[in-house]
Amino acid sequence: MKVTVRFHPIFEFLTSFYVFSDKGAQKRIDLGTSWVNKVKTTVSEEFLEEVSKKETRIKVVVIQYYLMSQSFDEQVDILELFDQIANEDMKSLITPAYECTEFKDQIPPDVKDIIPLLKEWYDTYFTTVDQQILTNLRASVNKAEELLNVMEAHQVVEKMTNGIIPPKDSSREVILIPQYHYTPTVLHEKTIDQYIYFYPVDAKPVVEGSPSIELMRKIRALSDENRLKILKYLAQGDRTFSDIQKFIGLAKSTAHHHLIVLRSAGLLSLVIFENQQAQYRFRQEGYKGIEQLLNEFFNA
């Protein structure tokens, strides 16, 4: 398995833009709706109207896949990349997304129309982002690259994504890209040649005297009776989503919510297969870390 770790501020920029426009995700992210409401006061009404459209989100996906198909130095400025996008011919711009995404039949012909919106987002929001966040994302990449020298590739993917285990014998390359704005969610995509994981990083420094957000996720995940029952069930062996939903006897949406919470806390692994349903696995590593996190908080 080949694993490549990538980082450039443009990826975090696009992630922040997308999550701001994705109402369905805003209740699940650590930043929450309070972040969204605060940022809304800084952008124009025209901007808010445009980002609410599904077509706008599709254009962001197209731009993201195009940039992922390109090779550029980390020092290249985001504004320079905007110029590159503006000057690219349309076929070259949309081809990577057309080959990769579920939106391929919905790609609008005027993808470049999004550039003014991206520039407004850059000026009004992204330039205000704490630079320590980007520094910590870069540090996460350095950590992943160091681990690749001493661990098996699939183990590194599992560690950095907090529980995703891709097929060991797959010919697809695994691309790891750190992200902060969608934390604690792992954004993922499967293409013909790649598994792509935008893995979450707790990149914002912890306020002195406060418990880490990682510790709080684990405690919240373990504070629900149904989630504890799911964990006990999985301790007996790997199970598909259908198995878990039938066992717990809850609506699919509710069962899915519980699994998202447990996955986000690092208490479950998701085992990916090439030609069959993914399975959930009890993640022993996620529990070993709780005592350490508690000790770090109490002794700080």
ZADO-243524 format. One record per residue: chain; residue in one letter; x, y, z of N, C-alpha, C, O in turn; residue number from 0. Coordinates in steps of 0.2 Angstrom, whole numbers. Example, Ala and Ser with C-alpha at 12.3 -4.5 7.8 and 13.67 -1.06 7.14 Angstrom:
<nodes>
NODE  unit  code    n.X    n.Y    n.Z   ca.X   ca.Y   ca.Z    c.X    c.Y    c.Z    o.X    o.Y    o.Z  pos
NODE     A     A     66    -28     39     62    -22     39     66    -16     39     71    -17     42    0
NODE     A     S     64    -11     35     68     -5     36     64      0     39     67      6     40    1
</nodes>
This chain:
<nodes>
NODE  unit  code    n.X    n.Y    n.Z   ca.X   ca.Y   ca.Z    c.X    c.Y    c.Z    o.X    o.Y    o.Z  pos
NODE     A     M      4     -6      0      0      0      0      4      6      0      9      7      4    0
NODE     A     K      3     11     -5      7     17     -5      3     22     -1     -3     23     -3    1
NODE     A     V      6     26      3      3     31      7      6     38      5     13     38      6    2
NODE     A     T      3     43      3      6     50      2      2     55      7     -4     55      7    3
NODE     A     V      6     59     10      3     64     15      4     71     11     10     72      9    4
NODE     A     R     -1     74     11     -1     81      7     -3     87     12     -7     86     16    5
NODE     A     F      0     92     11     -2     98     14     -1    105     10      4    105      7    6
NODE     A     H     -6    109     10     -6    116      7    -12    120     11    -17    117     11    7
NODE     A     P    -11    126     12    -16    130     15    -22    130     11    -28    131     14    8
NODE     A     I    -22    129      4    -27    129      0    -32    124      2    -39    125      1    9
NODE     A     F    -30    118      4    -35    113      6    -39    114     12    -45    113     12   10
NODE     A     E    -36    117     17    -39    119     23    -44    125     21    -49    126     24   11
NODE     A     F    -42    130     17    -46    135     14    -52    132     11    -58    135     13   12
NODE     A     L    -52    128      7    -58    125      3    -62    121      8    -68    121      8   13
NODE     A     T    -59    117     13    -63    114     18    -67    119     22    -73    117     24   14
NODE     A     S    -64    124     24    -67    129     28    -73    132     24    -79    133     27   15
NODE     A     F    -72    134     18    -78    136     14    -83    131     13    -89    133     14   16
NODE     A     Y    -82    125     12    -87    120     11    -91    119     17    -97    118     17   17
NODE     A     V    -88    118     23    -91    117     29    -96    123     31   -101    122     34   18
NODE     A     F    -94    129     29    -98    135     30   -104    134     26   -110    137     28   19
NODE     A     S   -104    131     20   -110    131     16   -114    124     17   -119    123     14   20
NODE     A     D   -111    120     21   -114    113     22   -118    113     29   -116    111     34   21
NODE     A     K   -125    115     28   -129    115     34   -129    108     38   -130    108     44   22
NODE     A     G   -129    103     34   -130     96     37   -124     95     41   -125     90     46   23
NODE     A     A   -119     97     40   -113     95     44   -111    100     50   -108     98     55   24
NODE     A     Q   -114    106     50   -113    111     55   -114    109     62   -111    112     67   25
NODE     A     K   -119    105     63   -121    103     70   -116     97     73   -116     96     78   26
NODE     A     R   -112     94     68   -108     88     70   -101     91     71    -97     87     73   27
NODE     A     I    -99     97     68    -92     99     69    -91    102     76    -95    105     79   28
NODE     A     D    -84    102     78    -83    105     84    -84    112     84    -86    115     90   29
NODE     A     L    -83    116     79    -84    123     78    -91    125     80    -92    130     82   30
NODE     A     G    -96    121     77   -103    121     79   -106    127     75   -103    131     71   31
NODE     A     T   -112    128     76   -116    133     73   -114    140     76   -116    145     72   32
NODE     A     S   -111    141     82   -109    147     84   -104    150     80   -104    156     79   33
NODE     A     W    -99    146     77    -94    148     73    -98    151     66    -96    156     64   34
NODE     A     V   -102    147     64   -106    149     57   -109    156     58   -108    160     54   35
NODE     A     N   -113    156     64   -116    163     65   -112    169     66   -113    174     63   36
NODE     A     K   -106    168     69   -101    173     69    -98    175     63    -98    181     61   37
NODE     A     V    -97    170     59    -94    172     52    -99    175     48    -97    179     43   38
NODE     A     K   -105    173     48   -110    176     44   -111    184     45   -112    187     40   39
NODE     A     T   -109    186     50   -109    194     51   -103    197     48   -103    203     47   40
NODE     A     T    -98    193     45    -93    197     42    -93    196     34    -89    200     31   41
NODE     A     V    -98    193     31    -98    192     24   -104    195     21   -109    197     25   42
NODE     A     S   -105    196     15   -110    200     12   -116    196     11   -116    190     11   43
NODE     A     E   -122    199     10   -128    195      9   -128    191      3   -131    186      2   44
NODE     A     E   -125    194     -2   -124    191     -9   -120    184     -8   -122    179    -11   45
NODE     A     F   -115    185     -4   -111    179     -3   -115    173      1   -115    168     -1   46
NODE     A     L   -119    175      6   -123    170      9   -128    167      5   -129    161      5   47
NODE     A     E   -131    171      0   -136    168     -4   -132    163     -9   -135    158    -10   48
NODE     A     E   -126    165    -11   -123    160    -16   -121    154    -13   -121    148    -16   49
NODE     A     V   -118    154     -7   -115    148     -4   -121    143     -1   -119    138      0   50
NODE     A     S   -127    146     -1   -132    141      1   -134    137     -4   -138    132     -3   51
NODE     A     K   -132    138    -11   -134    134    -16   -130    128    -17   -124    128    -16   52
NODE     A     K   -133    122    -18   -129    116    -19   -124    116    -25   -119    113    -24   53
NODE     A     E   -126    120    -30   -121    121    -36   -115    124    -34   -110    122    -36   54
NODE     A     T   -115    128    -29   -109    131    -26   -104    126    -23    -98    126    -24   55
NODE     A     R   -107    122    -19   -103    116    -16   -100    112    -21    -95    109    -20   56
NODE     A     I   -104    110    -26   -101    106    -31    -95    109    -35    -91    106    -36   57
NODE     A     K    -96    116    -36    -90    119    -39    -84    119    -34    -78    118    -37   58
NODE     A     V    -85    119    -28    -79    119    -23    -76    112    -24    -70    111    -24   59
NODE     A     V    -80    107    -24    -78    100    -25    -74     99    -32    -68     96    -32   60
NODE     A     V    -76    102    -37    -73    102    -43    -66    105    -43    -61    103    -45   61
NODE     A     I    -65    111    -40    -59    115    -38    -54    111    -34    -48    110    -36   62
NODE     A     Q    -57    107    -29    -53    103    -25    -50     98    -28    -44     96    -28   63
NODE     A     Y    -54     94    -32    -51     88    -36    -46     91    -41    -41     87    -42   64
NODE     A     Y    -47     96    -44    -42     99    -49    -36    100    -45    -30     98    -48   65
NODE     A     L    -36    104    -40    -30    105    -36    -26     99    -34    -20     99    -33   66
NODE     A     M    -30     94    -32    -27     88    -29    -23     84    -35    -19     80    -34   67
NODE     A     S    -25     86    -41    -22     82    -47    -16     86    -49    -12     84    -53   68
NODE     A     Q    -15     92    -46     -9     96    -48     -3     95    -43     -4     93    -37   69
NODE     A     S      3     97    -45      9     97    -41     11    104    -40     13    107    -45   70
NODE     A     F     11    106    -34     13    113    -33     17    114    -26     15    110    -21   71
NODE     A     D     21    118    -25     25    119    -19     21    122    -13     16    126    -15   72
NODE     A     E     22    120     -7     18    122     -2     19    130     -1     14    133      2   73
NODE     A     Q     24    133     -3     25    140     -3     21    144     -8     21    150     -7   74
NODE     A     V     18    141    -13     14    144    -18      8    148    -14      4    144    -10   75
NODE     A     D      7    154    -15      2    158    -12     -5    156    -15     -6    154    -20   76
NODE     A     I    -10    156    -10    -17    154    -12    -20    158    -18    -23    156    -22   77
NODE     A     L    -18    165    -18    -20    169    -23    -17    167    -30    -21    168    -35   78
NODE     A     E    -11    165    -30     -8    162    -36    -12    156    -38    -13    156    -45   79
NODE     A     L    -14    152    -34    -18    146    -36    -25    148    -39    -27    145    -44   80
NODE     A     F    -28    154    -36    -34    156    -39    -33    158    -46    -37    157    -51   81
NODE     A     D    -27    162    -48    -25    164    -55    -24    158    -59    -26    158    -65   82
NODE     A     Q    -21    153    -56    -20    147    -60    -27    144    -62    -28    141    -68   83
NODE     A     I    -32    143    -58    -38    141    -59    -42    145    -64    -45    142    -69   84
NODE     A     A    -41    151    -64    -45    156    -69    -42    155    -76    -45    156    -80   85
NODE     A     N    -35    153    -76    -32    153    -83    -32    146    -86    -30    145    -91   86
NODE     A     E    -35    141    -82    -35    134    -84    -41    133    -89    -46    136    -88   87
NODE     A     D    -39    129    -94    -45    127    -99    -50    123    -95    -48    119    -91   88
NODE     A     M    -56    124    -97    -62    121    -93    -61    113    -93    -63    110    -88   89
NODE     A     K    -59    110    -99    -59    103    -99    -54    100    -94    -55     95    -90   90
NODE     A     S    -48    103    -93    -43    101    -88    -45    103    -81    -44     99    -77   91
NODE     A     L    -49    108    -80    -52    110    -74    -57    105    -71    -57    103    -65   92
NODE     A     I    -61    102    -75    -67     98    -73    -65     90    -73    -68     86    -70   93
NODE     A     T    -60     88    -77    -59     81    -78    -57     77    -72    -60     72    -71   94
NODE     A     P    -53     80    -67    -52     76    -61    -58     75    -57    -59     69    -54   95
NODE     A     A    -62     80    -57    -69     79    -53    -73     74    -56    -77     70    -53   96
NODE     A     Y    -74     75    -63    -78     70    -67    -76     63    -66    -81     59    -66   97
NODE     A     E    -70     62    -65    -68     55    -64    -68     52    -57    -68     46    -56   98
NODE     A     C    -69     57    -52    -69     55    -45    -75     55    -41    -76     51    -37   99
NODE     A     T    -80     60    -43    -85     61    -38    -92     59    -40    -93     58    -46  100
NODE     A     E    -96     59    -35   -103     57    -36   -107     63    -40   -112     62    -42  101
NODE     A     F   -104     69    -40   -107     74    -43   -106     75    -50   -107     80    -53  102
NODE     A     K   -102     70    -53   -100     70    -60   -105     72    -65   -104     75    -70  103
NODE     A     D   -112     70    -64   -117     71    -68   -120     78    -67   -125     80    -70  104
NODE     A     Q   -118     82    -62   -121     88    -60   -116     94    -60   -117     99    -58  105
NODE     A     I   -110     93    -63   -105     98    -64   -107    103    -68   -109    102    -74  106
NODE     A     P   -108    109    -65   -110    115    -69   -105    117    -74    -99    116    -73  107
NODE     A     P   -107    121    -80   -102    123    -85    -98    129    -83    -93    131    -86  108
NODE     A     D   -100    132    -78    -97    139    -76    -94    139    -69    -95    143    -65  109
NODE     A     V    -89    133    -69    -86    132    -62    -82    138    -60    -81    140    -54  110
NODE     A     K    -79    142    -65    -74    148    -63    -78    153    -60    -75    158    -57  111
NODE     A     D    -85    153    -61    -89    159    -58    -88    159    -50    -90    164    -47  112
NODE     A     I    -85    154    -47    -85    153    -40    -79    157    -38    -78    159    -32  113
NODE     A     I    -74    159    -42    -68    162    -40    -69    169    -36    -66    170    -31  114
NODE     A     P    -74    173    -38    -75    179    -34    -78    177    -27    -76    181    -22  115
NODE     A     L    -82    172    -26    -84    170    -19    -78    167    -15    -77    169     -9  116
NODE     A     L    -73    164    -18    -67    161    -15    -63    167    -13    -60    167     -7  117
NODE     A     K    -62    172    -17    -58    178    -15    -62    182     -9    -58    184     -5  118
NODE     A     E    -68    182     -9    -71    185     -3    -70    181      3    -69    184      8  119
NODE     A     W    -71    175      3    -70    171      8    -63    171     11    -61    171     17  120
NODE     A     Y    -58    172      6    -51    172      8    -50    179     12    -47    179     17  121
NODE     A     D    -53    184      9    -52    191     12    -55    192     19    -53    195     23  122
NODE     A     T    -62    190     19    -66    191     25    -65    186     31    -65    187     37  123
NODE     A     Y    -63    180     29    -62    175     34    -55    171     35    -52    172     40  124
NODE     A     F    -53    169     29    -47    164     30    -41    168     32    -36    165     35  125
NODE     A     T    -40    175     30    -35    179     33    -35    180     40    -30    182     43  126
NODE     A     T    -41    178     43    -41    179     50    -40    173     54    -40    173     61  127
NODE     A     V    -39    167     51    -38    161     54    -31    161     58    -26    163     55  128
NODE     A     D    -32    159     64    -26    158     68    -20    154     65    -21    148     63  129
NODE     A     Q    -14    157     63     -9    154     60     -6    148     63     -3    143     60  130
NODE     A     Q     -8    147     70     -5    141     74     -9    135     71     -6    130     72  131
NODE     A     I    -15    136     69    -19    130     66    -16    127     60    -15    121     60  132
NODE     A     L    -13    132     56    -10    129     50     -3    126     51     -1    121     49  133
NODE     A     T      0    129     56      6    126     59      5    119     62     10    115     60  134
NODE     A     N      0    118     65     -1    112     68     -3    107     63     -2    101     64  135
NODE     A     L     -7    109     58     -8    104     52     -2    102     49     -1     96     47  136
NODE     A     R      3    107     48      9    105     45     13    100     49     16     95     47  137
NODE     A     A     12    101     56     16     97     61     13     90     61     16     85     61  138
NODE     A     S      6     89     59      3     83     59      6     79     53      7     73     53  139
NODE     A     V      7     82     47     10     79     41     17     77     43     19     71     41  140
NODE     A     N     21     81     46     27     78     48     27     72     52     31     68     51  141
NODE     A     K     22     72     57     22     66     61     20     60     57     23     55     58  142
NODE     A     A     15     61     52     13     55     48     19     53     44     20     46     43  143
NODE     A     E     23     57     41     29     55     37     34     51     41     37     47     39  144
NODE     A     E     35     54     48     39     50     52     37     43     54     41     38     54  145
NODE     A     L     30     42     55     27     36     57     28     31     51     29     25     52  146
NODE     A     L     28     34     45     28     29     39     35     26     38     36     21     35  147
NODE     A     N     40     29     42     47     26     42     47     20     47     52     16     47  148
NODE     A     V     43     20     52     44     15     57     38     10     58     38      6     62  149
NODE     A     M     32     12     54     26      8     55     24      5     48     26      8     43  150
NODE     A     E     19      0     48     16     -2     42     12      3     40      9      7     44  151
NODE     A     A     11      4     33      7      9     30      0      9     32     -3     15     34  152
NODE     A     H     -3      3     33    -10      3     35    -11      5     42    -16      8     44  153
NODE     A     Q     -6      4     46     -6      6     53     -6     14     54     -9     17     58  154
NODE     A     V     -2     17     50     -1     24     50     -8     27     48    -10     32     51  155
NODE     A     V    -11     24     43    -18     27     40    -23     26     46    -27     31     47  156
NODE     A     E    -23     21     49    -27     19     55    -26     24     61    -31     27     64  157
NODE     A     K    -20     26     62    -18     30     67    -20     38     66    -23     41     70  158
NODE     A     M    -18     40     60    -20     47     58    -27     48     57    -29     54     59  159
NODE     A     T    -31     44     55    -38     44     53    -42     43     60    -48     43     60  160
NODE     A     N    -39     41     65    -42     39     71    -47     33     70    -52     32     73  161
NODE     A     G    -45     28     66    -48     22     66    -50     19     59    -54     14     59  162
NODE     A     I    -49     22     53    -50     19     47    -45     15     45    -39     16     45  163
NODE     A     I    -47      9     43    -42      3     40    -44      2     33    -48     -2     32  164
NODE     A     P    -40      4     29    -41      3     21    -38     -4     20    -35     -7     24  165
NODE     A     P    -41     -7     14    -38    -14     12    -31    -14     11    -28    -10      8  166
NODE     A     K    -28    -19     15    -20    -19     14    -18    -21      8    -12    -19      6  167
NODE     A     D    -22    -25      4    -19    -28     -3    -22    -23     -8    -22    -26    -14  168
NODE     A     S    -25    -18     -7    -27    -13    -12    -22    -10    -17    -17     -9    -14  169
NODE     A     S    -23    -10    -23    -19     -6    -27    -19      1    -27    -15      5    -30  170
NODE     A     R    -25      4    -24    -26     11    -24    -21     14    -19    -19     12    -14  171
NODE     A     E    -19     20    -21    -14     24    -16    -19     28    -11    -24     30    -13  172
NODE     A     V    -16     28     -5    -20     32      0    -17     39      1    -11     39      2  173
NODE     A     I    -21     44      0    -19     51      1    -22     53      8    -28     53      9  174
NODE     A     L    -17     56     12    -19     58     18    -18     66     18    -13     68     17  175
NODE     A     I    -23     70     20    -23     77     20    -26     79     27    -32     78     28  176
NODE     A     P    -22     83     31    -25     85     37    -30     91     37    -29     95     32  177
NODE     A     Q    -35     91     41    -40     97     41    -42     98     48    -42     94     52  178
NODE     A     Y    -44    104     49    -46    107     55    -54    108     56    -57    107     60  179
NODE     A     H    -56    111     50    -63    114     51    -69    109     51    -74    111     54  180
NODE     A     Y    -68    103     48    -73     98     49    -72     93     55    -76     89     56  181
NODE     A     T    -67     95     59    -65     90     65    -72     90     69    -75     95     70  182
NODE     A     P    -74     84     71    -70     77     71    -71     73     66    -69     67     66  183
NODE     A     T    -74     75     60    -76     71     55    -70     69     50    -66     74     49  184
NODE     A     V    -70     63     48    -65     61     42    -69     62     36    -74     59     35  185
NODE     A     L    -67     66     31    -69     67     25    -66     62     20    -60     61     20  186
NODE     A     H    -70     58     16    -66     53     12    -70     52      6    -75     54      5  187
NODE     A     E    -66     50      1    -68     49     -6    -64     43     -9    -58     42     -7  188
NODE     A     K    -67     39    -13    -64     33    -16    -64     35    -24    -69     36    -27  189
NODE     A     T    -58     34    -27    -58     35    -34    -55     29    -37    -54     24    -34  190
NODE     A     I    -54     29    -44    -52     23    -47    -45     21    -45    -43     15    -44  191
NODE     A     D    -41     26    -43    -34     25    -41    -32     26    -34    -27     25    -32  192
NODE     A     Q    -37     30    -30    -35     32    -24    -41     31    -18    -47     31    -20  193
NODE     A     Y    -38     31    -12    -43     32     -6    -40     39     -4    -34     40     -2  194
NODE     A     I    -45     44     -3    -43     50      0    -46     51      6    -52     51      7  195
NODE     A     Y    -42     53     11    -44     55     18    -42     61     20    -36     62     21  196
NODE     A     F    -47     66     21    -45     72     25    -46     71     32    -52     71     35  197
NODE     A     Y    -41     70     36    -42     67     43    -42     73     47    -38     78     46  198
NODE     A     P    -45     73     53    -46     78     58    -40     79     62    -37     74     64  199
NODE     A     V    -39     85     63    -33     87     68    -36     92     73    -38     97     71  200
NODE     A     D    -35     91     79    -36     96     84    -31    101     85    -26    101     89  201
NODE     A     A    -31    106     80    -26    110     78    -26    116     83    -21    120     83  202
NODE     A     K    -32    118     86    -32    124     90    -29    122     97    -32    117    100  203
NODE     A     P    -25    126    100    -22    125    106    -28    125    112    -32    129    111  204
NODE     A     V    -27    120    117    -31    120    122    -31    126    127    -25    128    128  205
NODE     A     V    -36    128    129    -36    134    134    -34    131    140    -36    126    143  206
NODE     A     E    -29    135    143    -26    133    150    -31    131    155    -36    135    156  207
NODE     A     G    -31    125    158    -35    124    163    -41    120    161    -45    117    165  208
NODE     A     S    -42    119    154    -48    116    152    -46    109    149    -40    108    147  209
NODE     A     P    -50    104    149    -49     97    147    -48     97    139    -51    102    136  210
NODE     A     S    -44     93    136    -43     93    129    -50     91    126    -54     87    129  211
NODE     A     I    -51     93    120    -57     91    116    -57     84    115    -63     81    114  212
NODE     A     E    -51     81    114    -51     73    113    -54     70    119    -58     65    118  213
NODE     A     L    -52     72    125    -55     69    131    -62     70    132    -66     65    133  214
NODE     A     M    -65     76    130    -72     77    130    -76     73    125    -81     71    127  215
NODE     A     R    -73     72    120    -77     67    115    -78     60    117    -83     57    117  216
NODE     A     K    -72     58    120    -73     51    123    -78     50    129    -82     46    129  217
NODE     A     I    -78     55    133    -82     55    139    -89     56    136    -94     52    139  218
NODE     A     R    -91     60    132    -98     61    129   -100     54    125   -105     52    126  219
NODE     A     A    -95     51    122    -97     45    118    -99     40    123   -103     36    121  220
NODE     A     L    -96     39    128    -97     34    133   -102     35    138   -104     31    142  221
NODE     A     S   -105     41    137   -111     43    142   -118     41    140   -123     43    143  222
NODE     A     D   -118     37    135   -125     35    132   -126     28    132   -121     24    130  223
NODE     A     E   -131     25    135   -132     18    136   -132     14    130   -129      9    129  224
NODE     A     N   -135     17    124   -136     13    118   -129     13    115   -127      8    112  225
NODE     A     R   -125     18    116   -118     18    113   -114     12    117   -109      9    114  226
NODE     A     L   -115     12    123   -111      7    127   -113      0    125   -109     -5    125  227
NODE     A     K   -120     -1    123   -122     -8    121   -119     -9    114   -117    -15    113  228
NODE     A     I   -118     -4    110   -115     -5    103   -108     -7    104   -105    -12    101  229
NODE     A     L   -104     -4    109    -97     -6    110    -97    -13    113    -92    -17    111  230
NODE     A     K   -101    -15    117   -101    -22    120   -102    -27    114    -99    -32    114  231
NODE     A     Y   -107    -25    110   -108    -30    104   -102    -30    100   -101    -36     98  232
NODE     A     L    -99    -25     98    -93    -25     94    -87    -28     97    -83    -31     94  233
NODE     A     A    -87    -28    104    -81    -32    107    -81    -39    106    -76    -43    107  234
NODE     A     Q    -87    -42    104    -88    -49    102    -85    -50     95    -84    -56     93  235
NODE     A     G    -84    -45     91    -82    -46     84    -84    -41     79    -89    -37     81  236
NODE     A     D    -81    -40     73    -83    -35     68    -90    -36     66    -93    -42     65  237
NODE     A     R    -93    -30     64   -100    -31     62   -101    -25     57    -98    -20     57  238
NODE     A     T   -106    -27     52   -108    -22     47   -113    -17     50   -115    -18     56  239
NODE     A     F   -114    -11     47   -119     -7     49   -126    -10     50   -130     -9     55  240
NODE     A     S   -128    -14     45   -135    -18     46   -135    -22     52   -140    -22     55  241
NODE     A     D   -129    -26     54   -129    -30     60   -130    -26     66   -134    -27     70  242
NODE     A     I   -127    -20     66   -127    -16     72   -134    -13     73   -137    -12     78  243
NODE     A     Q   -137    -10     67   -144     -7     67   -149    -12     70   -154    -11     73  244
NODE     A     K   -149    -18     67   -153    -24     69   -152    -25     77   -157    -26     80  245
NODE     A     F   -146    -26     79   -145    -27     86   -148    -22     91   -151    -24     96  246
NODE     A     I   -146    -16     89   -148    -10     94   -156     -9     93   -159     -6     98  247
NODE     A     G   -159    -10     87   -166     -9     87   -168     -2     86   -174      0     88  248
NODE     A     L   -164      2     84   -165      9     83   -166     11     75   -164      7     71  249
NODE     A     A   -169     16     74   -170     19     67   -163     19     64   -158     21     68  250
NODE     A     K   -162     18     57   -156     19     54   -152     25     56   -146     25     57  251
NODE     A     S   -156     31     55   -153     37     56   -150     38     63   -145     41     64  252
NODE     A     T   -153     35     68   -151     36     75   -145     31     76   -140     33     80  253
NODE     A     A   -145     25     74   -139     21     74   -133     24     71   -128     23     73  254
NODE     A     H   -134     27     65   -129     30     61   -126     36     66   -120     37     66  255
NODE     A     H   -130     40     69   -128     45     73   -123     42     79   -118     45     80  256
NODE     A     H   -126     37     82   -122     34     87   -115     32     85   -110     33     88  257
NODE     A     L   -115     29     79   -108     26     76   -104     32     74    -98     32     75  258
NODE     A     I   -107     38     72   -103     44     71    -99     46     77    -93     48     77  259
NODE     A     V   -103     47     82   -100     49     89    -95     44     91    -90     47     93  260
NODE     A     L    -96     38     91    -91     33     93    -85     33     89    -79     33     91  261
NODE     A     R    -86     34     82    -80     35     77    -76     41     79    -70     41     79  262
NODE     A     S    -80     46     80    -76     53     81    -72     53     87    -67     56     88  263
NODE     A     A    -74     49     92    -71     48     98    -65     43     98    -61     42    103  264
NODE     A     G    -64     40     92    -59     35     91    -60     29     95    -55     25     96  265
NODE     A     L    -66     27     96    -68     21    100    -69     15     95    -70      9     98  266
NODE     A     L    -70     17     89    -72     11     84    -67     12     78    -65     18     77  267
NODE     A     S    -66      7     75    -62      7     69    -67      5     63    -72      2     64  268
NODE     A     L    -66      8     57    -70      6     51    -66      3     46    -61      5     44  269
NODE     A     V    -67     -4     45    -63     -8     41    -66     -8     34    -71    -10     33  270
NODE     A     I    -62     -6     29    -64     -5     22    -62    -11     18    -56    -13     19  271
NODE     A     F    -66    -13     14    -65    -19      9    -66    -16      2    -70    -12      1  272
NODE     A     E    -63    -20     -2    -64    -18     -9    -70    -19    -12    -73    -15    -16  273
NODE     A     N    -73    -25    -11    -79    -28    -14    -84    -30     -9    -88    -35    -11  274
NODE     A     Q    -84    -28     -3    -90    -29      2    -91    -24      6    -87    -19      7  275
NODE     A     Q    -96    -24     10    -98    -19     15    -92    -18     20    -89    -23     22  276
NODE     A     A    -91    -12     22    -87    -10     27    -89    -13     34    -95    -14     35  277
NODE     A     Q    -85    -14     39    -87    -17     45    -84    -12     51    -79     -9     50  278
NODE     A     Y    -88    -12     56    -85     -8     62    -82    -13     67    -84    -19     68  279
NODE     A     R    -77    -10     70    -72    -15     75    -71    -11     81    -70     -5     81  280
NODE     A     F    -72    -15     87    -70    -12     93    -62    -10     93    -58    -14     91  281
NODE     A     R    -61     -4     95    -54     -1     94    -51      0    101    -52      5    105  282
NODE     A     Q    -47     -5    103    -44     -5    109    -40      1    111    -40      3    116  283
NODE     A     E    -36      3    106    -32      9    107    -36     15    109    -33     19    113  284
NODE     A     G    -42     16    107    -46     22    109    -47     22    117    -48     27    119  285
NODE     A     Y    -47     16    120    -49     16    127    -42     16    131    -42     19    137  286
NODE     A     K    -37     14    128    -30     15    132    -29     22    133    -25     23    138  287
NODE     A     G    -31     26    129    -29     33    129    -33     37    134    -31     43    136  288
NODE     A     I    -38     35    137    -43     39    141    -39     40    148    -39     46    150  289
NODE     A     E    -36     35    151    -32     36    157    -27     41    156    -26     46    160  290
NODE     A     Q    -23     41    151    -18     46    149    -20     53    149    -17     57    151  291
NODE     A     L    -26     54    145    -29     60    144    -31     63    151    -30     69    152  292
NODE     A     L    -34     59    155    -36     61    162    -30     63    166    -31     68    169  293
NODE     A     N    -25     59    166    -19     61    170    -16     67    167    -14     71    171  294
NODE     A     E    -16     68    161    -13     75    158    -17     81    160    -14     86    162  295
NODE     A     F    -24     80    161    -28     85    163    -27     87    170    -26     92    172  296
NODE     A     F    -28     81    174    -27     82    182    -20     85    184    -20     89    189  297
NODE     A     N    -15     83    180     -8     85    182     -6     91    179      0     93    180  298
NODE     A     A    -10     94    175     -7    100    171     -6    106    176     -5    111    174  299
</nodes>
